[in-house]
Amino acid sequence: MSSFISGNSLLRFSFFITVMLCLSCSTAKKKEKVLTVYAAASVSKVMHEIATDFKKSTGITLRMNFASSGTLARQLEGGAECDYFVSASREWMSYADSLNLIDKQSIHALVNNRIVAVVPVSNTDLVIRPGEIARFPSLFQGRLSIGDPNYVPVGKYAQQIIEKYNWKSALNGKYLPAKDARDALFMVEMGEAEMGLVYYSDAFQSKKVRIVYTFPAQACDIIRYYGAAGKNKKKALTTFISYLQSEKAHQIWMDNGFNHR
């Protein structure tokens, strides 16, 4: 009887181990079908479109985390893990690289952008002609929405433009800092700010603001987005990186107001 019980227990134990191994393999396969992407807030719409098309093509899900590039880099520094990082500036990508948080060899340029001045769509009167841009601070009386230059690349580019045109003293006290690029646009959409310096791609997608001036590319550093793989590479990541280099992905970027290099 004891040997029968012992044998029966052994069978149950073997069955349990088999089930656990199957569950483990199933979980591993499910994890392989999900990639975590940390991306700058200004690419939220385009990345959602890319995620939808990518899953339809490959069956792989992209799990998104959007914030300013600086905030994302700090999250990675704090121990957060991601499979792919999209930064709105080389500076924050280099910061992540300096801490060995990403795969240096995988860093590559994705697309370019521009800075524009926008007003709420209800403001139908203001027009800034090229010769009038020097008078920019006197063309509005309210607040100027820009990203926080310490963490938000769009704010850093806006600051460079302000310094280039010597507007710093004239705009003192008018700033309304935003936590990320989308928030800088939102402040103008909601009428909290009379004017905003935002990305062309964000303004292009909004029906609540009107572009009154597009700054020349040389008014600030080249606005270029970069992508890089995380340190723990999955097989699915190679598929995603190849997809990002496809014509289909390039077209999605351009349809959202980004200029593919």
C-alpha positions as CSV (number, residue, x, y, z in Angstrom):
1,M,0.0,0.0,0.0
2,S,2.8,2.4,0.9
3,S,4.6,1.8,-2.4
4,F,1.2,2.4,-4.2
5,I,0.8,5.7,-2.4
6,S,4.4,6.6,-3.0
7,G,4.0,5.8,-6.7
8,N,0.7,7.8,-6.9
9,S,2.4,10.7,-5.2
10,L,5.2,10.6,-7.6
11,L,2.7,10.7,-10.5
12,R,1.0,13.7,-9.0
13,F,4.3,15.4,-8.5
14,S,5.4,14.7,-12.1
15,F,2.0,16.0,-13.4
16,F,2.5,19.2,-11.2
17,I,6.0,19.8,-12.6
18,T,4.8,19.3,-16.2
19,V,1.9,21.8,-15.7
20,M,4.3,24.3,-14.1
21,L,6.7,24.0,-17.0
22,C,4.0,24.4,-19.5
23,L,2.7,27.5,-17.7
24,S,6.2,28.9,-17.5
25,C,6.8,28.3,-21.2
26,S,3.4,29.9,-22.0
27,T,4.2,33.0,-19.8
28,A,7.6,33.3,-21.5
29,K,6.0,33.2,-24.9
30,K,3.5,35.9,-23.9
31,K,6.2,38.1,-22.6
32,E,8.1,37.7,-25.8
33,K,5.0,39.0,-27.6
34,V,5.0,42.3,-25.6
35,L,7.6,45.1,-25.9
36,T,7.7,48.0,-23.4
37,V,8.4,51.3,-25.2
38,Y,9.3,54.5,-23.4
39,A,8.7,57.4,-25.7
40,A,8.7,61.2,-25.7
41,A,5.2,62.7,-25.1
42,S,5.4,64.5,-28.5
43,V,5.3,61.2,-30.3
44,S,2.3,59.7,-28.5
45,K,-0.1,59.8,-31.4
46,V,2.3,58.5,-34.0
47,M,3.5,55.7,-31.7
48,H,0.0,54.6,-31.0
49,E,-0.6,54.3,-34.8
50,I,2.7,52.5,-35.2
51,A,1.7,50.1,-32.4
52,T,-1.6,49.3,-34.0
53,D,-0.1,48.6,-37.4
54,F,2.9,46.7,-35.9
55,K,0.6,44.4,-33.9
56,K,-1.6,43.8,-37.0
57,S,1.5,42.9,-39.0
58,T,3.4,40.8,-36.4
59,G,1.1,40.0,-33.5
60,I,3.5,41.8,-31.1
61,T,2.0,44.3,-28.6
62,L,3.8,47.5,-27.8
63,R,3.2,48.6,-24.2
64,M,3.7,52.4,-24.0
65,N,4.9,54.8,-21.4
66,F,4.9,58.5,-22.5
67,A,6.5,61.5,-20.7
68,S,9.2,64.1,-21.4
69,S,12.5,62.6,-22.6
70,G,14.2,63.8,-19.4
71,T,11.6,62.2,-17.1
72,L,11.8,58.9,-19.0
73,A,15.6,59.0,-18.8
74,R,15.3,59.6,-15.0
75,Q,12.9,56.7,-14.7
76,L,15.4,54.4,-16.4
77,E,18.0,55.7,-14.1
78,G,15.8,54.8,-11.1
79,G,15.6,51.2,-12.2
80,A,12.7,51.1,-14.6
81,E,13.2,48.8,-17.6
82,C,12.1,49.2,-21.2
83,D,12.8,47.4,-24.4
84,Y,13.0,50.5,-26.5
85,F,13.5,54.2,-25.8
86,V,12.5,57.1,-28.0
87,S,14.0,60.5,-27.1
88,A,13.2,63.9,-28.5
89,S,16.8,64.9,-28.1
90,R,20.3,63.4,-28.4
91,E,21.1,64.9,-25.0
92,W,18.8,62.7,-23.0
93,M,19.7,59.6,-25.1
94,S,23.4,60.3,-24.4
95,Y,22.5,60.6,-20.7
96,A,20.9,57.2,-20.7
97,D,23.9,55.8,-22.6
98,S,26.3,57.3,-20.1
99,L,24.6,55.3,-17.4
100,N,24.7,52.1,-19.5
101,L,20.9,51.9,-19.6
102,I,20.6,51.3,-23.3
103,D,22.4,49.5,-26.1
104,K,24.8,52.1,-27.5
105,Q,25.2,50.3,-30.8
106,S,21.5,50.4,-31.4
107,I,21.2,54.3,-31.2
108,H,19.9,55.7,-34.5
109,A,18.1,58.8,-35.7
110,L,14.4,58.5,-36.5
111,V,12.8,61.8,-37.7
112,N,13.2,65.5,-37.5
113,N,10.8,68.3,-36.3
114,R,10.5,72.1,-36.2
115,I,9.4,74.7,-33.7
116,V,6.3,76.9,-34.4
117,A,4.5,79.7,-32.7
118,V,0.8,79.0,-32.1
119,V,-2.2,80.8,-30.8
120,P,-5.7,79.5,-29.9
121,V,-7.7,78.9,-33.0
122,S,-10.2,81.5,-31.8
123,N,-7.5,84.2,-32.3
124,T,-8.0,84.9,-36.0
125,D,-6.3,88.3,-36.1
126,L,-2.7,87.7,-35.3
127,V,-0.4,87.2,-38.3
128,I,3.4,87.2,-37.9
129,R,5.2,88.1,-41.1
130,P,8.9,87.3,-41.5
131,G,10.0,90.9,-41.0
132,E,8.0,91.2,-37.8
133,I,9.5,88.3,-35.9
134,A,11.9,90.6,-34.1
135,R,8.9,92.2,-32.4
136,F,7.5,88.8,-31.2
137,P,7.4,89.7,-27.4
138,S,5.2,92.7,-28.1
139,L,2.7,90.8,-30.4
140,F,0.9,89.3,-27.4
141,Q,0.1,90.4,-23.8
142,G,-0.7,87.1,-22.1
143,R,1.4,84.1,-21.1
144,L,3.8,82.1,-23.3
145,S,3.6,78.3,-23.0
146,I,6.9,76.5,-23.3
147,G,8.2,73.2,-22.0
148,D,10.4,73.2,-18.9
149,P,13.9,73.6,-20.4
150,N,15.4,71.5,-17.6
151,Y,13.6,68.3,-18.6
152,V,11.6,68.9,-21.8
153,P,13.5,69.1,-25.2
154,V,10.9,71.4,-26.8
155,G,11.4,73.8,-23.9
156,K,15.2,73.7,-24.5
157,Y,14.7,74.4,-28.2
158,A,12.3,77.3,-27.3
159,Q,14.9,78.7,-24.9
160,Q,17.5,78.6,-27.6
161,I,15.2,80.5,-30.0
162,I,14.5,83.1,-27.3
163,E,18.2,83.6,-26.7
164,K,19.0,83.8,-30.4
165,Y,16.4,86.6,-30.9
166,N,17.4,88.4,-27.7
167,W,13.8,88.1,-26.3
168,K,14.8,87.0,-22.8
169,S,14.3,90.3,-20.9
170,A,11.2,91.2,-22.9
171,L,9.5,87.9,-22.1
172,N,10.5,87.8,-18.4
173,G,7.4,87.0,-16.3
174,K,5.4,85.8,-19.3
175,Y,6.5,82.1,-19.2
176,L,4.1,79.3,-18.4
177,P,6.3,76.2,-18.1
178,A,4.9,72.8,-19.1
179,K,5.8,69.3,-17.9
180,D,6.1,67.9,-21.5
181,A,5.5,68.9,-25.2
182,R,1.9,67.8,-25.2
183,D,1.2,69.8,-22.1
184,A,2.8,72.9,-23.7
185,L,0.3,72.6,-26.6
186,F,-2.6,71.9,-24.2
187,M,-2.1,75.2,-22.4
188,V,-2.7,77.1,-25.6
189,E,-5.6,74.8,-26.7
190,M,-7.3,75.6,-23.4
191,G,-6.6,79.3,-23.6
192,E,-4.4,79.2,-20.5
193,A,-1.6,80.8,-22.6
194,E,-2.0,83.3,-25.4
195,M,1.0,82.0,-27.3
196,G,3.0,78.9,-27.4
197,L,6.3,77.6,-28.8
198,V,5.6,74.0,-29.6
199,Y,6.6,71.3,-32.1
200,Y,5.2,71.6,-35.6
201,S,4.0,67.9,-35.4
202,D,1.9,68.7,-32.3
203,A,0.4,71.8,-33.9
204,F,-0.2,70.0,-37.1
205,Q,-2.3,67.4,-35.3
206,S,-4.4,69.9,-33.3
207,K,-7.6,71.5,-34.4
208,K,-7.6,73.9,-31.5
209,V,-4.5,76.0,-32.3
210,R,-3.3,78.0,-35.3
211,I,0.3,78.2,-36.5
212,V,1.3,81.9,-36.8
213,Y,5.0,81.4,-37.5
214,T,7.4,78.6,-38.3
215,F,10.9,79.2,-37.1
216,P,13.8,78.4,-39.5
217,A,15.7,75.2,-38.7
218,Q,18.9,77.2,-37.8
219,A,17.0,79.1,-35.1
220,C,17.9,76.3,-32.6
221,D,19.7,73.0,-32.5
222,I,18.6,70.4,-35.1
223,I,15.4,68.8,-33.7
224,R,16.0,65.1,-34.2
225,Y,14.4,62.1,-32.5
226,Y,16.5,59.1,-31.6
227,G,15.6,55.5,-30.8
228,A,17.6,52.8,-28.9
229,A,17.1,49.3,-27.6
230,G,17.2,48.5,-23.9
231,K,19.9,46.3,-22.4
232,N,17.7,43.1,-22.2
233,K,17.1,42.2,-25.8
234,K,14.1,40.1,-26.9
235,K,13.7,38.4,-30.2
236,A,10.7,40.6,-30.9
237,L,12.8,43.7,-30.6
238,T,14.8,42.9,-33.8
239,T,11.4,42.7,-35.6
240,F,10.4,46.1,-34.2
241,I,13.6,47.8,-35.1
242,S,13.3,46.5,-38.6
243,Y,9.7,47.7,-38.8
244,L,10.8,51.2,-37.7
245,Q,13.1,51.3,-40.7
246,S,10.4,50.3,-43.2
247,E,8.7,52.7,-45.6
248,K,5.3,52.0,-43.9
249,A,6.7,53.4,-40.6
250,H,8.3,56.3,-42.3
251,Q,4.9,57.2,-43.9
252,I,3.2,57.1,-40.6
253,W,5.7,59.6,-39.2
254,M,5.3,61.9,-42.1
255,D,1.5,61.7,-42.0
256,N,1.7,63.0,-38.4
257,G,3.8,66.1,-39.3
258,F,7.3,64.7,-38.8
259,N,9.9,65.2,-41.4
260,H,11.7,62.0,-42.2
261,R,15.4,62.7,-42.7
